[in-house]
């Protein structure tokens, strides 16, 4: 699988072409000032990445529980998430 590397400007100008390439299995890496910042990838690759991340997080959670690590309630988790979100906005 060969990937394309394009600038943000190029990606904007030819977005449909990069989407077509992704549908055919070829990702496009988008750069800004020479650094990779985003990618247009086939949806199957994106879904596989999300699934792998879910599996990894579940395994980490199982390991913490097996070691007797701390747990939190859903209410505590949501409160922390909203608190962090509020700090980011400030």
ABEGO torsion letter per residue (X at the ends): XBBBBBBAAAAAAAAAAAAAAAAAGBBBBBBBGGBBABBBBBAAAAAAAAAAAAAAAAAAAAAAAAAGBBBBBAAAAAAAAAAAAAAAAX
